[in-house]
Amino acid sequence: MTHPPETPPAARGFASDNQASVHPDVLAALAEVNTGHQPAYGDDAVTGRLRAVVRRHFGDRAEVYPVFNGTGANVVSLQAMSERWSSVVCPESAHINTDECGAAEKIAGLKLITVPAPDGKLTPGLVERYATGFGNVQRRQPAVVSITQSTELGTVYTAEETAAVAAAAHERGMTVHMDGARIANAAASLGVPLRALTTDAGVDVLSFGGTKNGLLLGEAIVVLNPDAVRGVSYLRKSSMQLASKMRYVSAQLVALLDGDLWLRNAAPAIALAGRLEAAARAVPGVEITQPVQANTVFAVIPKDVAERLRERFAFYTWDEATGEVRWVCSFDTTEQDVAAFAAALAAEMPG
């Protein structure tokens, strides 16, 4: 991806929900726990409360391990689900393949079996085709299927689609990891609880995203099936993802999940992405390249138009060869932001 200019434009942009502000309720939660002393490394009362909240969302067997970031959540999860001779089947667009600097290979020692998936989604047929070589000592052994919700291309797995992929994996003795960096957006888009897309659909381990949905920092590994992992606590520490003052990470996750803040943050971003898509489609020459099912819009526009727009609004070029760009709406994106960008897009497009 081509990154925006180092000096960001004054206007709120559409580069990533990572660039959004921190929700005021999250800041308030941090201030509330910033008194006195608490035990370190997750033995604090706030993290204990988080465990109870997570079980309400994901089921009585769910175990939560707060971490610093999404790459850490993914790498620790995959290590806990595999052996050094294992491979992971994932879409070629998966974040673990394209945007984590080889962490799964370097830290976990895994081989990624990348699957062409134009919409970013695996299917049972693709699992069957690419999860091969079982019992062959010459081959890495397929151990995990990793999917992303919502996908890197902005598409969403329904609960039924996830369940079908999970069944195909489980039939082959594999486990299922979900990179849920934007799972809140997926659940809000489909109008279902978080559990419907995870525990009830057969997902074994979830990397739960918070930073893209209003947190200052922090994600969580949510083990939905404890039988699918081993050594998560030790792997989190050895992977440098164990926070000493964990209450500050946990407090943010509690603020997001103990109530409907996760949904209140996700729903407006989805609605505004829909408005942005409609406005862009109305501009002659703009091609929308993916279904807009969550909070991201993919489009092809001329390179010179993209460069001029980026002088005022940050966003990424997704594919330099085709001119495909990505626009992301965040919880703090406004109707005025979308209207201003749509007007600028219409003004810059030729003809």
C-alpha positions in Angstrom: 0.0 0.0 0.0 1.1 3.6 -0.6 1.1 5.5 2.6 -0.3 9.1 2.8 2.0 12.0 3.1 4.1 12.2 6.3 2.4 15.5 7.2 -1.3 14.5 7.5 -4.0 16.8 6.0 -6.0 18.9 8.3 -9.2 17.2 7.3 -10.2 13.9 8.8 -9.3 11.3 6.3 -10.2 7.8 5.2 -6.9 6.0 5.5 -7.6 3.7 8.3 -9.7 3.3 11.5 -6.3 3.0 13.2 -5.9 6.7 12.6 -9.2 7.6 14.4 -9.4 9.2 17.8 -10.0 7.4 21.1 -13.6 7.2 22.2 -14.4 9.5 25.2 -15.8 6.5 27.2 -12.5 4.7 26.7 -10.6 7.6 28.0 -13.0 7.8 31.0 -12.4 4.2 31.7 -8.6 4.7 31.7 -9.0 7.6 34.1 -11.3 5.6 36.4 -8.7 2.8 36.9 -5.8 5.2 37.3 -6.0 5.3 41.1 -4.0 3.3 43.7 -2.2 0.1 43.0 -3.3 -3.1 41.4 -1.6 -6.5 41.0 0.4 -6.7 37.7 0.4 -9.0 34.8 -3.4 -9.7 34.7 -4.0 -10.5 38.4 -5.9 -7.2 38.8 -9.6 -6.8 39.4 -10.2 -5.1 36.1 -8.8 -8.0 34.1 -10.9 -10.3 36.2 -14.0 -8.3 35.3 -13.0 -8.5 31.6 -13.0 -12.3 31.9 -16.6 -12.3 33.0 -17.6 -9.8 30.3 -15.9 -11.9 27.6 -17.7 -15.0 28.8 -21.1 -13.2 28.5 -20.3 -12.4 24.9 -18.6 -15.6 23.8 -19.6 -18.4 26.2 -18.6 -20.0 29.5 -15.5 -21.7 28.1 -14.0 -18.5 26.7 -10.7 -17.4 28.0 -9.3 -13.9 27.3 -5.6 -12.8 27.1 -5.2 -9.0 26.5 -2.3 -8.1 24.3 -0.8 -4.9 22.9 -1.6 -5.1 19.2 -3.3 -7.2 16.4 -0.1 -8.7 15.1 0.8 -9.9 18.6 -2.7 -11.4 19.0 -2.4 -13.2 15.6 1.1 -14.5 16.2 0.5 -15.8 19.7 -2.8 -17.4 18.7 -1.3 -19.2 15.7 1.7 -20.4 17.8 -0.7 -21.8 20.4 -2.7 -23.6 17.7 0.3 -25.2 15.8 3.6 -27.0 15.9 6.9 -25.9 14.3 6.2 -28.1 11.3 2.7 -26.7 10.8 1.2 -24.6 8.0 -1.7 -22.2 8.1 -4.2 -21.9 5.3 -5.4 -18.3 4.7 -6.5 -16.0 1.9 -3.6 -14.4 0.0 -5.0 -11.0 1.1 -4.9 -11.9 4.8 -3.2 -9.4 7.1 -1.0 -12.2 8.5 0.4 -12.6 5.0 0.5 -9.0 3.6 0.9 -6.6 6.5 2.7 -8.2 9.5 6.2 -8.2 8.1 6.5 -12.0 8.1 5.8 -12.2 11.9 4.0 -15.6 11.6 7.0 -17.0 9.7 9.7 -15.4 11.8 8.2 -15.6 15.3 6.0 -18.7 15.0 8.1 -20.5 12.4 4.9 -21.2 10.4 4.4 -21.6 6.7 1.4 -19.7 5.3 -0.5 -21.5 2.5 -2.0 -18.5 0.7 -5.2 -19.0 -1.3 -6.4 -16.8 -4.2 -9.7 -15.4 -3.0 -10.9 -12.3 -5.0 -13.4 -11.4 -2.4 -11.0 -12.1 0.5 -13.1 -15.1 1.7 -12.3 -18.8 2.1 -14.8 -21.5 1.2 -15.0 -25.1 2.2 -13.9 -26.0 -1.4 -10.8 -23.8 -1.1 -9.9 -25.5 2.3 -10.3 -28.9 0.6 -8.1 -27.8 -2.3 -5.3 -26.2 -0.4 -5.1 -28.1 2.9 -3.2 -31.1 1.5 -0.2 -33.3 2.3 -1.4 -34.7 5.6 1.0 -37.4 6.8 3.6 -36.7 4.2 6.9 -36.2 6.1 8.2 -34.1 3.2 5.4 -31.5 3.7 4.4 -28.9 6.2 1.3 -30.2 8.0 -1.8 -28.1 7.6 -2.9 -27.2 11.2 -4.9 -24.0 11.1 -7.4 -22.3 8.8 -7.2 -18.5 9.4 -10.0 -16.2 8.2 -10.5 -12.5 8.7 -13.8 -10.8 9.8 -14.5 -8.4 8.2 -12.0 -9.3 5.5 -9.1 -7.1 4.2 -11.3 -6.4 1.2 -14.2 -5.2 3.2 -16.4 -8.2 2.7 -18.1 -10.1 5.5 -18.6 -13.8 6.3 -22.1 -14.7 7.4 -22.4 -17.0 10.3 -23.3 -19.8 7.9 -20.3 -19.2 5.7 -18.0 -19.3 8.7 -19.6 -22.5 10.1 -19.1 -24.2 6.7 -15.4 -23.2 6.6 -15.0 -24.3 10.2 -16.6 -27.7 9.5 -14.3 -28.3 6.5 -11.3 -27.5 8.7 -12.5 -29.6 11.6 -13.2 -32.6 9.3 -9.5 -32.5 8.5 -8.3 -32.3 12.1 -7.5 -28.6 11.7 -8.5 -25.7 14.0 -9.9 -22.3 13.0 -8.4 -18.9 13.8 -10.3 -15.7 13.2 -8.5 -12.4 12.8 -11.2 -10.2 14.2 -9.6 -6.8 13.9 -12.9 -5.5 12.6 -15.3 -8.1 14.0 -17.4 -5.5 15.6 -18.1 -4.0 12.1 -19.0 -7.4 10.8 -21.4 -8.2 13.6 -23.0 -4.8 13.3 -23.3 -5.1 9.6 -25.1 -8.5 9.9 -27.1 -7.5 13.0 -26.0 -10.5 15.0 -24.2 -11.0 18.4 -20.4 -11.5 18.4 -21.0 -15.0 19.5 -23.0 -15.9 16.4 -19.9 -15.2 14.2 -17.4 -17.0 16.4 -18.3 -19.5 19.1 -21.5 -20.7 17.6 -19.9 -20.9 14.1 -17.1 -23.2 15.2 -14.2 -20.7 15.5 -11.6 -22.0 18.0 -9.6 -18.8 18.6 -10.4 -15.2 18.0 -8.0 -12.2 17.7 -10.4 -9.6 19.0 -9.8 -6.1 17.7 -10.2 -2.9 19.7 -7.9 -0.3 18.3 -9.9 0.0 15.1 -13.1 0.5 17.1 -12.2 3.3 19.5 -9.5 2.0 21.8 -6.2 3.8 22.5 -4.3 0.5 22.2 -5.0 -3.1 23.0 -6.5 -6.2 21.4 -7.2 -9.6 22.9 -6.8 -13.2 22.2 -10.1 -14.9 23.0 -9.8 -18.7 23.2 -13.2 -20.1 22.5 -12.1 -23.7 22.5 -9.5 -24.3 25.1 -8.8 -27.8 23.7 -7.4 -26.1 20.5 -4.5 -24.4 22.2 -1.6 -24.9 24.6 0.7 -22.6 26.4 -1.0 -19.3 25.6 0.2 -17.6 28.7 3.8 -18.6 28.1 3.7 -17.7 24.4 2.2 -14.3 25.2 5.1 -13.6 27.6 7.8 -14.9 25.3 6.3 -13.0 22.4 6.6 -9.7 24.4 2.8 -9.3 24.5 2.3 -9.5 28.3 1.5 -6.1 29.7 2.7 -5.4 33.3 0.0 -2.8 34.0 -2.6 -4.9 32.3 -5.5 -3.1 33.9 -5.1 -0.2 31.4 -5.6 -2.6 28.5 -8.4 -4.5 30.1 -10.2 -1.4 31.2 -10.5 -0.3 27.6 -11.8 -3.7 26.5 -14.3 -3.7 29.3 -15.5 -0.2 28.3 -16.0 -1.6 24.7 -17.7 -4.8 25.6 -19.6 -4.3 28.9 -22.5 -2.6 27.2 -23.0 -1.7 23.6 -20.1 0.7 22.9 -18.6 -1.8 20.4 -21.9 -1.7 18.5 -22.4 2.1 18.8 -19.0 2.6 17.4 -19.3 0.2 14.6 -22.8 1.0 13.3 -22.2 4.6 12.2 -18.9 3.7 10.4 -20.9 1.1 8.4 -23.7 3.5 7.6 -21.2 6.2 6.5 -19.3 3.7 4.3 -22.6 3.0 2.6 -23.1 6.7 2.0 -19.6 7.1 0.7 -20.1 4.2 -1.7 -23.4 5.7 -3.0 -21.8 9.1 -3.5 -18.8 7.6 -5.3 -20.9 5.4 -7.6 -22.7 8.6 -8.7 -19.5 10.1 -10.0 -18.8 9.2 -13.6 -15.6 7.2 -14.0 -15.4 5.8 -10.4 -15.5 2.0 -10.3 -16.4 0.3 -7.0 -14.5 -2.9 -6.9 -15.8 -4.8 -3.9 -19.2 -5.2 -2.2 -19.4 -2.6 0.6 -20.5 -4.8 3.6 -18.7 -3.2 6.5 -16.8 0.1 6.9 -14.5 0.1 3.9 -14.9 1.1 0.3 -12.6 0.0 -2.5 -12.6 1.9 -5.8 -10.5 2.5 -8.9 -9.8 6.1 -9.8 -7.1 7.8 -11.9 -3.7 8.1 -10.2 -3.5 11.8 -10.6 -7.0 12.2 -9.1 -5.9 10.1 -6.1 -2.7 12.2 -5.7 -4.7 15.5 -5.7 -7.3 14.2 -3.3 -4.6 13.0 -0.9 -3.5 16.6 -0.5 -6.7 17.1 1.5 -7.8 13.6 2.6 -5.6 10.8 3.7 -6.2 7.3 2.2 -4.3 4.4 0.8 -3.7 3.2 -2.7 -4.4 -0.5 -2.4 -3.1 -1.6 -5.8 -0.6 0.6 -7.7 -1.0 -1.5 -10.9 -4.8 -1.0 -11.2 -5.2 2.3 -9.3 -7.5 0.7 -6.7 -7.8 2.8 -3.5 -9.3 2.1 -0.1 -11.5 4.4 1.9 -12.2 3.5 5.5 -14.9 5.1 7.7 -14.3 5.2 11.5 -16.5 5.6 14.5 -15.7 9.3 14.5 -16.2 9.9 10.8 -19.0 12.4 10.3 -21.6 13.0 7.6 -19.8 16.2 6.8 -16.5 14.3 6.3 -18.2 12.1 3.7 -20.0 14.9 2.0 -16.7 16.9 1.7 -14.8 14.0 0.3 -17.5 13.1 -2.1 -17.7 16.7 -3.4 -13.9 16.8 -3.8 -14.0 13.4 -5.6 -16.6 14.7 -8.1 -14.7 17.9 -8.7 -11.4 16.1 -9.4 -12.6 13.4 -11.7 -12.2 14.2 -15.4 -15.1 14.8 -17.6 
